[in-house]
């Protein structure tokens, strides 16, 4: 995936609303190119592979809660936890991602 043009700056409150509407966002102040956040919708599924089958019997129904993930500069994806500065800064932008 590659990211394209970014829009005007806004607060984290606005970033969260955009995430809830399926958009990708990033902080303009982040140093890494290509980094962005997106919302992972909650889902329910059956355990059928690692790593969950190491902890739960295969076929167990699991409820996965909604959360925010980050695409890292190296292309990896990780669950995202906000720093205090992320929550108070006003340099959030919408990132348009091409599959």
C-alpha positions as CSV (number, residue, x, y, z in Angstrom):
1,X,0.0,0.0,0.0
2,X,1.2,3.5,-0.7
3,X,-0.1,6.8,0.7
4,X,-1.0,9.8,-1.3
5,X,-1.8,13.5,-0.6
6,X,-2.7,14.6,2.8
7,X,-5.4,17.1,3.8
8,X,-5.7,20.0,6.3
9,X,-4.6,19.7,9.9
10,X,-7.0,18.8,12.7
11,X,-7.2,17.5,16.3
12,X,-7.2,13.9,17.5
13,X,-10.9,14.2,18.1
14,X,-11.4,14.8,14.4
15,X,-8.9,12.0,13.6
16,X,-10.9,9.6,15.7
17,X,-14.1,10.5,13.9
18,X,-12.4,9.9,10.6
19,X,-11.1,6.5,11.8
20,X,-14.7,5.6,12.7
21,X,-15.7,6.4,9.2
22,X,-13.1,4.1,7.6
23,X,-10.4,6.8,6.9
24,X,-6.7,6.5,7.6
25,X,-5.0,9.3,9.6
26,X,-1.4,10.2,10.7
27,X,0.4,13.0,12.5
28,X,2.2,15.4,10.2
29,X,4.9,15.5,12.9
30,X,5.7,11.8,12.6
31,X,9.1,11.3,11.2
32,X,8.5,7.9,9.5
33,X,7.2,8.0,5.9
34,X,4.2,5.9,5.1
35,X,3.1,5.6,8.7
36,X,-0.7,5.8,9.4
37,X,-3.5,4.6,11.6
38,X,-6.7,2.8,10.7
39,X,-9.6,1.2,12.7
40,X,-9.8,-2.5,12.9
41,X,-13.5,-3.4,13.3
42,X,-14.5,-5.9,15.9
43,X,-15.3,-9.4,14.7
44,X,-16.1,-12.9,15.9
45,X,-14.3,-16.0,14.5
46,X,-13.3,-19.5,15.3
47,X,-9.8,-20.3,16.5
48,X,-8.0,-22.2,13.7
49,X,-4.4,-21.1,13.6
50,X,-1.5,-19.7,15.6
51,X,-1.1,-17.9,17.8
52,X,-4.5,-18.4,19.3
53,X,-4.5,-22.2,18.9
54,X,-1.6,-22.3,21.3
55,X,-3.8,-20.8,24.0
56,X,-7.4,-21.9,23.1
57,X,-8.9,-25.1,21.7
58,X,-9.4,-25.1,18.0
59,X,-12.9,-24.2,17.1
60,X,-13.3,-21.9,20.1
61,X,-15.4,-18.8,19.3
62,X,-13.4,-15.6,19.9
63,X,-14.8,-12.1,20.0
64,X,-12.2,-9.6,18.8
65,X,-12.8,-6.0,20.0
66,X,-12.4,-3.0,17.7
67,X,-9.0,-1.3,18.0
68,X,-6.6,1.0,16.2
69,X,-3.7,-0.4,14.3
70,X,-0.7,1.4,12.8
71,X,1.2,0.8,9.6
72,X,4.9,1.3,10.6
73,X,7.6,2.8,8.5
74,X,9.0,-0.7,7.8
75,X,5.7,-1.9,6.5
76,X,4.7,-3.9,9.6
77,X,1.4,-3.5,11.3
78,X,1.0,-3.2,15.1
79,X,-1.8,-2.3,17.6
80,X,-1.4,1.4,18.4
81,X,-1.5,3.1,21.8
82,X,-1.6,6.9,21.8
83,X,1.1,8.9,23.6
84,X,-0.3,11.9,25.5
85,X,1.2,14.2,22.9
86,X,-0.7,12.4,20.2
87,X,-4.0,13.2,21.9
88,X,-3.3,16.9,22.4
89,X,-1.6,17.9,19.1
90,X,-3.4,19.5,16.3
91,X,-1.3,18.2,13.4
92,X,-3.4,15.2,12.4
93,X,-4.0,14.7,8.7
94,X,-6.1,12.3,6.6
95,X,-4.0,9.9,4.6
96,X,-5.4,8.5,1.3
97,X,-4.1,4.9,1.0
98,X,-4.0,3.0,-2.3
99,X,-4.2,-0.8,-2.0
